Amino acid sequence: MKLTQTNRDLAGYCPKNPNYLQIRARMNRLVDRYLTIDILSQHLIDLPTQFAQPHVRKWEPIDWKSVSRSQIVGVDPDLFIMLVAGATEIETPIREYSQETWNYMKSIHPGMAYFIGGTQHPDGSIATLGAWEKEERQHAPTFKKIYNQLTGEKLQPKPNSVNIQQSIDSALMAVSNHTLSRISTEWGAVSIYLWLMAHSTGALQQAIAQPFQDEVNHLAKFWGFSRWAFDGSYYGQVKGSTKSLLSLAKHHRGERTEGDNLVGKATTVDAIELAFVFSRVMVRVHTWNRELSHTLLVHLFGQKYY
């Protein structure tokens, strides 16, 4: 039976017009469903296999004909659609992202660089795509299709420009800063997509769940890599990632097609919900972080040589 607004969905029971507390409960259920300690650990433990034989996560089929505006719940549909448009633009310049990260990672951990950016010919052209890039390449088309289903219009996204890191004398510090930047983008994507899932049901919610699960996977992998590579504490990584997230938001705000409208459309309740979901995701990461022993990280990534 297809999910409707009065059925249980991926976030539990979905009232027709959920209030703030009900939306918050739905967010908690999504965290408990998709960000369990076991799921996060399995995503990280998967890395040695990815280094040897990269493979993408298999998506569940999406019933595109059933995706409709009526499946948006508990929020102004226009705000929801603006965030879908923003997600499309964030996800668009994937090749630039993977190339940038590959350049940073290759000197620290070639296996991680391979997982993210694959391999290149001497002229810089693609030889093989990395598993991370393959997964990420599915996201922008998915959100474009969601936008089309919700509005009947085709979105012409204006992609983000890649925010080039300022030059730093220490090569290791440059890689550390870039890794925190990657954590911040994955954290932001997980949080925004979780918010969208809490405010949707049926086929619309199931469509968003596919890129959302990829981003949870990627967040776990980058977080674990950062812990191994730089011996950072949980609070240090959160502080650095938060700083990077704010910097990226400032950098990209003027590039958003709906940037100004988005700020004007969001209510105080919307802002509180978003603040809650960002913190809720990182609280769960904090709990999982305690499981990441030095022995486990060395087993996954090997001994450091720098």
N, C-alpha and C positions, 0 to 999 in steps of 0.2 A: 504494500500500500504506500502511495506517495505521501510524503510529509506535507502537512498543511499548517496554517497558523495556529491551529488548536491542538495539534499533535505534539508529541515529544520529538525533538530533533537532536542534533549533535550537541546542543547546549542544555539538554533537558527539556522540561516542560516550557512551552512558549505561549504565553497569553497573547491575546489579540493586540492589546495595547499595554505592554509591560512598562512598569514604572521604574524609577531609579534603582530601588532595592532589588527588584526582579532582574534587571539587566546586570546588576553587580553579581547576583547569584549565578546568572548564566555565564558570566566571565569566569567565576571561580570554577564552575563545572568544566569549562573548556580547558582551563589550566590543569585541572585534575585528570582530564582525559588525554591531553596531548603533551603535557610537560611533566610527566611522572619521572621520578628518579630513574626508573628502569629504562624508559624511552630515551632520556637524555644520555644515559650511560651507553646504551646500545648504539646511538648515533656516533658517539666518540670512539667506542671500541671497534666500530666498522672501518676506521681509517686505515689500518694496515692492509686490509683487503682492497681498499680503494687505491692505495699506493701501488699495489701489484696488478690489480685488474679493475680499473675504474668502471663503475656502473651507476646508472641513474635510478632514483626511486620510482617505482611503478605507480602511476596515478590511477585513481579510481575513475570510471567513466562518468562524464557529466551529461545530464539530461538538459541540453541547451534549450530545447523547445519549451521547457517548463519554467525557465528562469523569467521572473517578471517583477515589476515594480511593487506589486502587492505583497511580495515576500520581504520587504523592508519593514521592520517593526521597531517601535519605541523611539524613533528619531525622525527629524525632518528628512524626507527622501532626497531633497536637493542637497543637503549636507552629505548624506551618504554617497550620492553620485559624485560629488566633488572630490571626496576622498578616494573613490574608485579611479577617477581621472588622475589624481595625484599619484596613486599607486602605479598606474600605467607609466607615467613619466619617470618615476623613480627607477622602474625596472627596465627602461628602454636601452641605456647605453652599456649593455652587459659586456660586450667585447672590450670596451675601454676599461671597465672595472677589472676584468680578468687579466688583461695585459698589464695593468698597473700592479695588481697584486702579485702576478707571476714574477715581475721584475724585482719586487721586494723579497719574495720568498725563496727564490732560486739559490741565494747564497747561504741561507739559514737552514732550509730543509727542502731539497729538490723534490722529494716525494709529495710534499704539500703543494709545491709549485705546480707539479704535474697534475695533481687532483683538481686544482683550481683552473689552471690555464692551459693544460695539455702540453703539446710540443709545437715548436715553430721551425720553419725553414730559416736558413741564414739571412734571407731578406726580410724576416719578420712576419711573413705570411703564415697562416695556420697550417700546421701539419696534421695535428689531431686536436680535437676539442677536449677540454677537461670535463670531468663529471659535474663539477660545480657549475661551470658555464653552461653545459647542456641543460641542467635543471633550471637555471635562472632564465635561460632563453625562452622557456615556456610561459613565464609569468606575464610579461607585457601583453602578448597576444590574448592570454586568458582574460586579463582585466579589460582589454579593448573590447572583447566579445561581450563581457558582462555589461560594460557601458552601453554598447549597442542594443543589447536586450532590454536594458532599463529605460533607454531614451528613444530608441528608434533611429538614432543618429550615429554616424561613424566618427570616432574620436581621432583627431589628428594631433597626437601627443608632441609636446615640445620636450625633448629629452634633457635630463640633467647634464650639465657639463661636469666633467670629472674634476673634483677639487684637489688640485695638485698640492702635495705636502711642501711646505717651505724647506729649503735645504738645511740640513743639520750636519754638523761636523762628524758626529758619531753615526756610522752606518747602522749599528745595532739599535741605537735610539730611533733612527728613522724607521726601521722595520717595526719596532715596538709601537711607535705612534700610529703607523699604518694599520697594524693589527687591531689596535684599539678602535680605529676608525671603522674597520670591518665589523667588529663586534657591535659598535653603535648602530650601524645600518641594519644588521640582522636583528638586533634588539628592537629597533624602531619598526621594522617590517612585521615581526612577530606580534608586537603590541597593537599596531594599527589593524592588521588582518584579524586578530582576535576580537578587537572592538567591532569590526564589520561583521564577523560571524555572530557575535552576541546580538547584533541588531538585524539579523536576517534569519530566514528559515527556509525549509524546502530546498529546491534545486539551487537557488542562489547561494545559500549557505554552503552547500556541498561543493559548489564550484570554487568558492573562496578557500575552502578547506584544503584544496590541493596545493596551491603555492604556499599557504600557511604552514603546512607540514614540512615542505622543503626548507622554509626559513628556520623552523625549529631545529631541524637537522643541521643546518649551516651554523646557527648560533652555537650549538653544542661543540661543533668541530673547531670553530675559531676560538671559543673560550678555552677549550682544553689545550689547543696549540699555544695560546698566549701564556697559560700557566706553565707549560713545559719550557717554552723558549726564554721566558723572562722572569720566572720565579715570582710573579706578581701576586700580591694578596688579593682577596676578594674585593676589599674596599678600595684598593688602589686601582683595580681594573674598572670598578664601577665609577670611580671619580674620573678616570681618564676617558672612559666611554661616554659619560654624561657630558663632559667638556667637548668631546668630539661631536656628539649628537647636536648640541646647541650650535656649534660652529657650522656644521653641515646644514642645519635648518636655516641659519642666517644666510649662508652662501646660496642656497637653492630657492629661498622664498620668492625672489624676484623672477625666477624662471618658471614658476608654476602658472599654468594657464588660468587656474581658479584661485591663485594665491590670495589676492585681496578679498575676493568674495567669500573664501573659506573662513577667514578671520571674522568677517562681518556676520556670517551665517551661524557660527557656532555659539551656543548658549553657555551660561555658567555651568549648567548640569553636564553638557557635553565635555567641557574642559575638565570637570571633576572626574568624569568617567575615564577620560583618556589618561589623566594623571594616575588614577587608580590602577588601570590596566598596565601601564608602564612599570609601576612599582610592584604590582602583583607578579609580573613575569620575573623581575629581578629577585624578588624574595624567594621564588621557587629555585632560581639558579643558585642562590646563596645556599639553600638546603642541599642541592646536588653537589655544589662545589666542595663540600666537606668529604665527599667520596673520592675526590681526586688526589690520591696519594702520589708521592714522588715515585714510588716503585711502579705504579700503574702507568704514569706518564712516560717514564723511561721505557717501559715495555712497549708502549704504543709508538713512540717517536724515536726511540734510540738514545744513545748517549750524545750529549752536546759536544761539539768540537771547537767551540769558540769561548 
